[in-house]
Amino acid sequence: MKKHLLFLGAPGAGKGTQAELLSVKNSYLHLSTGELLRKEIEMKTKLGIQVKDILNRGELVSDEIVLEIVRKNLVQDNKGWILDGYPRNLSQANSLNEVLTEINQPLEVVFYLDIPEEVLIKRLLLRGRKDDNEETIRTRLNIYKKTTEPLIEYFKDLSLLEYIDADRDLKTISSDIKQKMA
């Protein structure tokens, strides 16, 4: 059973849901960078204070800080982990790879939750978040395509990528993931 996993996919593809189900079932650490940043802020760590200041200024948290927080959480692990939505670009992927090599916890499988754009838009609109309208959703999807989609080729070239058809029901997707983890 593979223990070092990454979930890739557009916003609304179901990464968080599938990662959460799998982490609960296998007692894996579920690392969502958004959650990790919030946790650092809540715990008022040195990094957390730094992150809070950056976010309060309306800026993006640097790749270096995010990687440092991810590293800090990975080294505590011994059962397995799932990265959810990180890395988001090739530069982050290369830095992450260096850290994983350094701590001897190589990535074993990258699950790409593939779903048609129109289905994603419908899904995201149904979520009903106040900042989710069709225009903002399309903007987020375009940013995703530019920055994150190159990772699909990157991980494919490393023979780590597993395609998952995410336009199906939850159980079918979970079972497909479980099968590809063996």
Secondary structure, DSSP 8 states (H G I E B T S, - for coil): ---EEEEEE-TTSSHHHHHHHHHHHHT-EEEEHHHHHHHHHHHT-HHHHHHHHHHHTT----HHHHHHHHHHHHTT-SS-EEEES---SHHHHHHHHHHHHHTT----EEEEEE--HHHHHHHHHHHT-TT--HHHHHHHHHHHHHHTTHHHHHHHHTT-EEEEE-SS-HHHHHHHHHHHH-
